Amino acid sequence: MITRKVLGKTGEKIPEIGLGTWRMGGGSKPDRSRDKEWIEAIRTAIELGMTHIDTAEMYGAGHAEELVGEAIKGYPREELFIATKVWPTNLRYDSVIRSCEGSLGRLGLKYVDLYMIHWPSEEVPLRETMKALEKLYKDGKIRYIGVSNFSAELLEEARSYLSVTDVVANQVEYSLLNRSIERDLFDYCRREGVTITAYSPLAKGRIATEARSETRLGRALREVARKYGKTPLQVALNWVVYQDFVIAIPKAVSREHLEENAGASGWRLDTSDYEYLSRVSAE
């Protein structure tokens, strides 16, 4: 059973482990060669309880959203949490509105649960973008507003431009091998009630390599995994979501990997083991 956590200050609970879809449906352009496999992966994730599906308009130039839209047909809408993102070149007011409409069309939805700025832009005033997001919120096209790859300072600025709602999540890279957000963003989000959504929580395969190695971290992951009867990757994922305000969206395609990711939830590392892995990974 996947543990659910409160999203920001909303009171709504979503799975602490969801599914990322980067490179499903192509990189910067569409790739339809594995559509059946990708659709099946998304459906498997949902059946395993990973009902938070994260995508973006730039993934496969929109094709990832089309795959998500196809995969979720037949599932009760209220049981799904669908998140997508607007690309930095589309952050002007009118472009944000058009991008959201495009995403909704590809997803086959009347609204998305979470709509995020994919990356900040130095070209477009943040105030202009946030006003467009709030317009979408007021119109019922999006339920919640989020950002991605924002510093604590930029997140604070973004929040200041909203008048009737707040930013509920910041999607950033976070894993045992990349803990840079702990410098300032971590404490800010904890204090302000903003959910951190960790992408690449297994460091794009590097955690798996580490877990097979004789490094201190590799040995520590295997040691802790034996103690809990889990795999090293499940331990590494559980470490990422240890804090109440952190969730993760690992990408997986095979049933084996999806089941392994789902098995990283529903239990919790002891504080001593969490701190042990934290110390070792910082060495």
Residue pairs with C-beta under 8 A, 6 or more apart in sequence:
1 49
1 265
1 266
2 15
2 16
2 17
2 48
2 49
2 50
2 262
2 265
2 266
3 15
3 16
3 241
3 265
3 266
3 268
4 13
4 14
4 15
4 16
5 13
5 14
5 15
5 16
5 195
5 241
5 244
5 245
5 247
6 12
6 13
6 195
6 244
7 13
7 14
7 114
7 144
7 168
7 169
7 195
8 144
8 166
8 167
8 168
8 169
8 193
8 194
8 195
9 166
9 168
9 193
10 144
10 168
14 51
14 52
14 81
14 247
15 49
15 50
15 51
15 52
15 81
15 247
15 265
16 241
16 246
16 247
16 248
16 265
17 50
17 52
17 237
17 241
17 247
17 248
17 249
17 250
17 261
17 262
17 264
17 265
18 45
18 50
18 51
18 52
18 53
18 54
18 81
18 247
18 248
18 249
19 41
19 42
19 45
19 50
19 52
19 53
19 54
19 249
19 250
19 251
19 252
19 258
20 54
20 199
20 249
20 250
20 251
21 38
21 42
21 53
21 54
21 55
21 56
21 59
21 64
21 67
21 68
21 251
22 56
22 59
22 64
22 199
22 251
23 59
23 60
23 251
24 38
24 41
24 42
24 55
24 59
24 60
24 64
24 67
24 251
24 253
25 31
25 32
25 35
25 38
25 59
25 60
25 63
25 64
25 66
25 67
26 32
26 59
26 60
26 61
26 63
26 64
27 60
28 58
28 61
29 60
29 61
30 60
30 61
30 62
30 63
31 60
31 63
32 63
35 67
35 70
37 253
38 67
38 71
38 253
39 67
39 70
39 71
40 71
41 252
41 253
41 254
41 258
42 53
42 67
42 68
42 71
42 72
43 71
44 255
44 258
45 51
45 53
45 252
45 258
45 262
46 53
46 71
46 72
46 75
46 80
48 258
48 259
48 262
49 262
49 265
50 258
50 261
50 262
51 79
51 80
51 81
52 81
52 83
52 247
52 249
53 68
53 71
53 72
53 80
53 81
53 82
53 83
54 83
54 84
54 171
54 197
54 199
54 249
55 64
55 65
55 68
55 82
55 83
55 84
55 85
55 107
56 64
56 65
56 84
56 85
56 87
56 118
57 65
57 84
57 85
57 86
57 87
57 90
57 99
57 102
57 103
57 106
57 118
58 85
58 87
58 118
59 65
60 67
62 102
62 103
62 106
65 84
65 103
65 106
65 107
66 106
66 107
68 82
68 107
69 106
69 107
69 108
69 109
70 108
72 80
72 82
72 107
72 108
73 108
77 109
80 113
81 113
81 114
82 107
82 109
82 112
82 113
82 114
83 112
83 113
83 114
83 115
83 116
83 146
83 197
84 103
84 107
84 112
84 114
84 115
84 116
85 115
85 116
85 117
85 118
85 148
85 171
86 96
86 99
86 100
86 103
86 115
86 116
86 117
86 118
87 99
87 118
87 119
88 117
88 118
88 119
88 120
88 121
88 123
88 124
89 95
89 121
90 96
90 98
90 99
91 117
91 121
91 123
91 124
91 128
91 129
92 124
92 128
92 129
92 132
93 128
93 129
93 131
93 132
93 135
94 132
96 129
96 132
96 133
96 136
97 132
97 135
97 136
100 112
100 115
100 136
100 141
100 142
101 141
103 112
103 115
104 110
104 111
104 112
104 141
110 140
110 141
111 140
111 141
111 142
111 143
112 141
112 142
112 143
113 142
113 143
113 144
114 142
114 143
114 144
114 145
114 146
114 168
114 169
115 133
115 136
115 141
115 142
115 144
115 145
115 146
116 145
116 146
116 147
116 148
116 169
116 171
117 129
117 133
117 146
117 147
117 148
117 150
117 158
118 148
118 149
119 148
119 149
120 126
120 147
120 149
120 150
120 154
121 129
126 154
126 157
126 158
126 161
127 161
130 145
130 158
130 161
130 162
131 161
133 142
133 145
133 162
134 145
134 161
134 162
134 163
134 164
134 165
136 142
137 143
137 144
137 145
137 164
137 165
138 164
144 165
144 168
144 169
145 162
145 165
145 166
145 167
145 168
146 167
146 168
146 169
146 170
146 171
146 197
147 154
147 155
147 158
147 167
147 169
147 170
147 171
148 170
148 171
148 172
148 197
149 171
149 172
149 173
150 158
150 170
150 172
151 184
151 185
152 184
152 185
152 188
152 189
155 167
155 170
155 185
155 188
155 189
155 194
156 188
158 167
159 166
159 167
159 192
167 194
168 194
168 195
169 194
169 195
169 196
169 197
170 185
170 189
170 194
170 195
170 196
170 197
171 196
171 197
171 198
171 199
171 249
172 181
172 185
172 196
172 197
172 198
172 199
173 180
173 181
173 198
173 199
173 200
174 181
174 196
174 198
174 199
174 200
174 201
174 240
174 246
174 248
175 198
175 200
175 201
175 202
175 203
175 207
175 236
175 240
176 203
176 207
176 210
176 217
176 236
176 239
176 240
176 277
176 281
177 203
177 206
177 207
177 210
177 281
178 200
178 203
179 281
179 282
181 196
185 196
186 196
188 194
189 195
189 196
189 245
190 243
190 245
193 245
194 245
195 245
195 246
195 247
196 243
196 245
196 246
196 247
197 247
197 248
197 249
198 240
198 241
198 246
198 247
198 248
198 249
199 248
199 249
201 236
201 237
201 240
201 241
201 248
201 249
201 250
202 208
202 233
202 236
202 237
202 250
203 210
207 221
207 232
207 233
207 236
208 232
208 233
210 217
210 218
210 221
211 218
211 221
211 222
211 232
211 233
211 236
212 218
216 280
216 283
217 277
217 280
217 281
217 283
218 232
220 276
220 277
220 280
221 232
221 235
221 236
221 277
222 232
224 232
224 235
224 269
224 273
224 276
224 277
225 231
225 232
225 234
225 235
227 273
228 234
228 235
228 267
228 269
230 238
230 263
230 264
230 267
231 260
231 263
233 260
233 261
233 264
234 260
234 261
234 263
234 264
235 264
235 269
235 277
236 277
237 248
237 250
237 261
237 264
237 265
238 264
238 265
238 267
238 268
238 269
239 269
239 274
239 277
239 278
240 246
240 248
241 247
241 248
241 264
241 265
242 268
242 269
242 274
250 261
252 258
252 260
252 261
269 277
